[in-house]
Amino acid sequence: MDDDWIDRKSLEKKLSGTTLKVYYVLLKERNQLSLRDIQRKARLSSASLALHHLDKLKDLDLVKMNPHGGYYVSKEVRVGILRFFIGRRGLILPRYLIYFVFFLSEIVGFLLIFGLRLDPSNIVLLITLLIACCITFYETLVMWKSQPLYD
């Protein structure tokens, strides 16, 4: 258990900065990407810089290259900021979005079932749900802005 934590911390340290950005680009893609596509999508200045970070990812066994030069994720890991995102290739969303949608659906369901009956218990429940919805919406935006490619 302790060794797993040390390995995770080590991986988190190695998977940061531009290397994380390159990994995130590949993680979001459904298809394999060429070196130039990775350079463009990660907004890197040169192909050699992209190749350097791809080599780091290959050394970590997170990325592989096919015989035609396409790169793809061979192993998905959720370390660092990636822990706060869910989804698979093509669609990666902040996990707080699930909570926001849940609370929003609770508000809609409450209003459909009870309407705007203004007894004290309904008001307290509605206010609580609205506060929860606002907090989770704010956290979703914060996480969205912290994704590796957000500039």
N, C-alpha and C positions, 0 to 999 in steps of 0.2 A: 504494500500500500504506500509506504513512504517512498519507494523507488519510483512508483508511478507518478507521484506528485513531483518528484525531482525531474523526471523525464518531461512531464508536462510543462514545468517551469522553464526547462532548457529549450524545449520546442517553442514556447511562447517568446523567449528571448531571441531565438533565431528567426522566427516568423514575425518580423515587425518591419515598420517603415516601408520602403519600396518593395521589398520581398513580399510583404503582406499584400500590397496593392496588386502585384502581379498574380499572386495566388487568388485573390478576390476576383480578378478579371476572369481567370480560368474557371473559378467556382461558379460564377454567374452564367457561363456559357453552356449551351446544350451541345454544341459541336466543338470539334478540335479547332484550335487556332494556330495560324502560322506565326512566326516570329514577328513579322511586320504588323499583323493584326494586334498582337499583344502589346507591341510598342505603342501603337496608335490608341488602343483602348485604355491603357494604363497612363497615357500621356507622358511617355518617357522621351528623352531627347535623342536617344540613338538605339539602334538595334543591338549594339554590343552591350549596352546597359541592360536591356531586356534579357539578353542571353546570359549575362552574369547572374541575374536574379533567378532565371530559370534553372541555371546550374545549381544554385543553392537549393532550390526546391527539389530538384532531382536527387541531390545528395541526401535530403531529408525523406526521400521516397514518397513525396506528396504529388509529384508530377512525373509523367512519362512522355516520351516522344515516339510517335509512330515512324515507320520507315520512310514516309513521305514528308516528314518534317513538321507534322502537326503535333501540337502539345495538348495534353489533357490531364485532368486531375485523376490520379490513381488512388488517392486516399483522402477522404474528407476528415478534417480535424476542426474542432471548434475551440480555439484558444484565443485569449485576448479579447478584443472587441467582437470577434466572430461568435462568441458565446451568446451574445444578445440578439442574434439573428437566427431565423428559422427558414426552412425551405430547401429546395434542391436546385439543381442547375436550371438557370433561366429565371428563377423567381426567388429572390432572397429578401425577406421582410423582417423588420424589427419584431421581436416576440411580443412586445407590449401592444402591438396592433391587435392581437387576439383578445386581450383583455378589454381594449377599447371597443371592439366590435361586440363583445359580450355585454358590456355595460350599456352600450347604445341600444342593443336589441332588447335589453331589459326595460329601458325607458320607453321604447316604442311599444313593447308588449303591455307594459303597465298602462300607458295612455289608451291603448286599444281596448283593454279590458275594463279599466276603471274610469276612463275619461278624466275629467278635471274635477272630481269630487274633492272638495277642499276640507275634508276632516283632518285633524292633526296627524294621525298616523300616515295618511297618504302623503301629506306635505313633507313629513320627515323622510319617508322612503324616497320620494322624488328628489329631494334636495341631496340626499346621500348618493343616489345614483348619478345625479348631475355632477357632483364633486368628483366621484370616482371616474366618470367619463372625461372630465376636464383634465384630471391628473394623468390618466393613461394616454390621452391624446398628446399632452405636453411631452411625456416620456417617449412616445413614439416618434415625435418630431426630433427630440434630442438624439435618439438612437439613429434616426435616418441621417441626420447631419454628421454623425460620427462614423459612418461607414467609410471604409478606406478610399473610395473613389470620389467622395463628396468634396468639392473645392469651393 
